[in-house]
Amino acid sequence: MKLLSICDPTRYGSPPLDVPTFYQRLSLDPRVELRHIPTPQVFTSRLPEVQTALATGELSYEEFLVLGDAAHDWVSLEDIDVVFCRTLKPFPTGYLDVLSQWEGLTRFVNRPSSKKEQIKPDFLLDFAQDYMPEAIATSDWSEALGFFEKYQVIVAKHSNSCGGRGVFKIWYESRHFHVDNVLSGTKTFGQFSEVMAYLQMGQSAGEAEPIQFCRYLHNVDAGDKRIVVVDGEIYGGYVRRSKSGHWVNNVSSDGECILSDITAEEREAIQATVVHYQALGLHTLGYDFLLDNDGTWRISEINAGNIGGFARLELLTGQPVMNRFTDWLLDYAKRPLLSPPSSPLPESCAAAV
């Protein structure tokens, strides 16, 4: 199998977990010819050719970090069996548009044109609202204020982000609105319209993207459960919990990981929603669940970008999770190459919305 992986290795610090481990394992696998393209070089491709580096043999973490410096070999996408986008969000402007142009030439683990739809803030609500806390997607501050007045404490989410960077907790205290973010800390505003302007910073009022707002779940100290799903199969789950007690439980902050069981309710939620993602050519998913006040784990996100968890599950379980995923990739590479969809949602999914 000829596999092309896309990422920016310098964004992966210590410890070298999912993506570096993925590269290290596949570079040693005799069944795989692993090629790497740095994220910026996606934009300099000369279709059908792209400039890559061959990753083979023992690949140290330090060698992984500079792998992009060796991306000089031009190869045809028509000779690539599978492309796996492992670029972290936020995706660069135009990135998914360029990758969508590749879809007629090769096969993707997660189809870029469908990712463009999946990262829209109302996408999750269409398919998973029955398994989520109450939520809306809007760019209108007055509508968002009405949602806030109903629930008193809410969370705003930017879709093209990861690691908790685009998640904001909003509450009212001492005659001011307070907005907390794991990176920028807590900001204070006198009016909710100012809150909305802060959340939409860098966007013009007439072109502002909708923001997803969810009811805040007060049991966040129970952690954030990640369940890894590949083509409808559940690989396992673990809870990420902040060591400092912060309301954002993310490994990129100070989260620790604990192996977790998967409840019948979570399996039901996955079974009911995963088929829509499969129909769109989105095969590797990271389901995130938060514990509601009634003790039910509810979907907070379904990630179809560069999901992590394969190496983490292997570390926590002692089972060959990475080998299982590689076997799936080899099988997936043998499937017939499907034409890109003519519209963002295939009829099978559009009918289900």
HUZI-V338187 format. One record per backbone hydrogen bond with DSSP energy under -1.0 kcal/mol. CO is the residue of the C=O (numbers start at 1). NH is the residue of the N-H. E is the energy in kcal/mol with one decimal. If there is no record, write none. Layout:
CO | NH | E
CO | NH | E
This chain:
1 | 33 | -3.3
2 | 81 | -1.8
2 | 82 | -1.7
3 | 35 | -3.0
4 | 84 | -2.9
5 | 37 | -2.3
6 | 86 | -2.8
8 | 11 | -2.2
9 | 12 | -1.9
15 | 17 | -1.6
17 | 21 | -3.0
18 | 22 | -2.5
19 | 23 | -2.3
20 | 24 | -2.5
21 | 25 | -2.7
22 | 26 | -2.3
23 | 27 | -2.1
27 | 57 | -2.2
29 | 32 | -1.9
33 | 3 | -2.2
34 | 55 | -2.9
35 | 5 | -3.0
36 | 53 | -2.3
37 | 7 | -1.3
38 | 41 | -1.1
39 | 42 | -1.5
40 | 43 | -1.2
46 | 49 | -2.7
48 | 77 | -3.4
49 | 46 | -2.1
50 | 75 | -2.6
52 | 73 | -2.4
53 | 36 | -3.0
60 | 64 | -2.3
61 | 65 | -1.9
64 | 67 | -1.4
66 | 69 | -1.5
67 | 70 | -1.7
68 | 71 | -1.6
70 | 72 | -2.1
73 | 52 | -3.6
75 | 50 | -2.6
76 | 79 | -1.7
77 | 80 | -1.2
82 | 4 | -2.7
83 | 109 | -2.5
84 | 6 | -2.1
92 | 95 | -2.2
94 | 98 | -2.2
95 | 99 | -2.2
96 | 100 | -2.0
99 | 102 | -1.4
102 | 105 | -2.4
102 | 106 | -1.3
107 | 83 | -2.5
109 | 283 | -1.2
111 | 115 | -1.9
112 | 116 | -2.0
114 | 118 | -2.6
115 | 119 | -2.2
117 | 120 | -1.3
120 | 123 | -1.6
122 | 126 | -1.4
123 | 127 | -1.0
124 | 128 | -2.8
128 | 131 | -2.2
129 | 132 | -1.2
131 | 299 | -2.4
134 | 215 | -2.5
136 | 213 | -3.0
138 | 211 | -2.7
140 | 144 | -2.1
141 | 145 | -2.4
142 | 146 | -2.0
143 | 147 | -1.7
144 | 148 | -2.3
145 | 149 | -2.9
146 | 150 | -1.2
147 | 151 | -1.6
148 | 152 | -3.5
151 | 153 | -2.3
153 | 216 | -2.0
154 | 170 | -3.0
155 | 214 | -2.6
156 | 168 | -2.7
157 | 212 | -1.6
159 | 161 | -1.5
162 | 165 | -1.6
164 | 167 | -1.2
166 | 158 | -2.8
168 | 156 | -2.9
169 | 180 | -2.5
170 | 154 | -2.0
171 | 178 | -3.3
173 | 176 | -1.2
176 | 173 | -2.7
177 | 189 | -2.7
178 | 171 | -2.0
179 | 187 | -2.8
180 | 169 | -2.2
181 | 185 | -2.0
185 | 181 | -1.3
187 | 179 | -2.6
189 | 177 | -3.0
191 | 195 | -1.2
192 | 196 | -2.4
193 | 197 | -2.0
194 | 198 | -2.1
195 | 199 | -2.4
196 | 200 | -2.0
198 | 201 | -1.3
200 | 203 | -2.2
204 | 207 | -1.1
211 | 138 | -2.2
212 | 157 | -2.5
213 | 136 | -2.3
214 | 155 | -2.5
219 | 222 | -2.3
220 | 223 | -1.9
224 | 240 | -3.0
225 | 289 | -2.6
226 | 238 | -2.2
227 | 287 | -2.7
228 | 235 | -3.0
229 | 285 | -3.0
230 | 233 | -2.4
233 | 230 | -2.7
236 | 228 | -2.3
237 | 260 | -2.3
238 | 226 | -3.0
239 | 258 | -2.2
240 | 224 | -2.8
241 | 256 | -2.7
250 | 253 | -1.5
250 | 255 | -2.2
254 | 243 | -1.7
256 | 241 | -2.6
258 | 239 | -3.2
263 | 267 | -2.1
264 | 268 | -2.1
265 | 269 | -2.2
266 | 270 | -2.4
267 | 271 | -2.7
268 | 272 | -2.1
269 | 273 | -1.1
270 | 274 | -2.9
273 | 276 | -1.1
274 | 278 | -2.5
275 | 279 | -2.1
277 | 282 | -2.6
278 | 281 | -1.9
281 | 111 | -2.7
283 | 231 | -3.5
285 | 229 | -2.6
286 | 303 | -2.8
287 | 227 | -2.8
288 | 300 | -3.2
288 | 301 | -1.4
289 | 225 | -2.7
290 | 298 | -3.3
292 | 295 | -1.9
296 | 292 | -3.2
298 | 290 | -2.7
301 | 288 | -2.8
303 | 286 | -2.3
305 | 307 | -1.4
309 | 313 | -2.7
310 | 314 | -1.9
311 | 315 | -2.3
312 | 316 | -2.2
313 | 317 | -2.7
314 | 318 | -2.3
319 | 321 | -2.4
320 | 324 | -1.9
321 | 325 | -2.2
322 | 326 | -2.4
323 | 327 | -2.6
324 | 328 | -1.7
325 | 329 | -2.3
326 | 330 | -2.3
327 | 331 | -2.0
328 | 332 | -3.1
329 | 333 | -2.2
331 | 334 | -1.1
332 | 335 | -1.5
346 | 350 | -3.0
347 | 351 | -2.3
349 | 353 | -1.0
